[in-house]
């Protein structure tokens, strides 16, 4: 990890994700299915964050492209399941990334700074 310290929370989160994958894999019928789900879990929870961090450090544009691509894939996979779910997810993402931060910036003008003897 090139000198980076991994926090306890990250380790616990990774262990929980792998544990959940092993638990799900234990319910599968063939060893090939178990191998596939454990390999996929390893790729998603261990390798993908490292690749994403490397891409973010190398190029902000590529990182943004990857974020939009993941969003498009998620919406594309949701549409066959439920159109309402896909539209709800899209609206939720729009509100979380555009509307709510803009609202917080707007509300900064009404913020009062309280000073007292505790400062």
Rosetta blueprint (number, residue, H / E / L):
1 X L
2 X L
3 X L
4 X L
5 X L
6 X L
7 X L
8 X H
9 X H
10 X H
11 X H
12 X H
13 X H
14 X H
15 X H
16 X H
17 X H
18 X H
19 X H
20 X H
21 X H
22 X H
23 X H
24 X H
25 X H
26 X L
27 X L
28 X L
29 X L
30 X L
31 X H
32 X H
33 X H
34 X H
35 X H
36 X H
37 X H
38 X H
39 X H
40 X H
41 X H
42 X H
43 X H
44 X H
45 X H
46 X H
47 X H
48 X H
49 X H
50 X H
51 X H
52 X H
53 X H
54 X H
55 X H
56 X H
57 X H
58 X H
59 X L
60 X H
61 X H
62 X H
63 X H
64 X H
65 X H
66 X H
67 X H
68 X H
69 X H
70 X H
71 X H
72 X H
73 X H
74 X H
75 X H
76 X H
77 X H
78 X H
79 X H
80 X L
81 X L
82 X L
83 X H
84 X H
85 X H
86 X H
87 X H
88 X H
89 X H
90 X H
91 X H
92 X H
93 X H
94 X H
95 X H
96 X H
97 X H
98 X H
99 X H
100 X H
101 X H
102 X H
103 X H
104 X H
105 X H
106 X H
107 X H
108 X H
109 X H
110 X H
111 X L
112 X L
113 X L
114 X L
115 X L
116 X L
117 X L
118 X L
119 X L
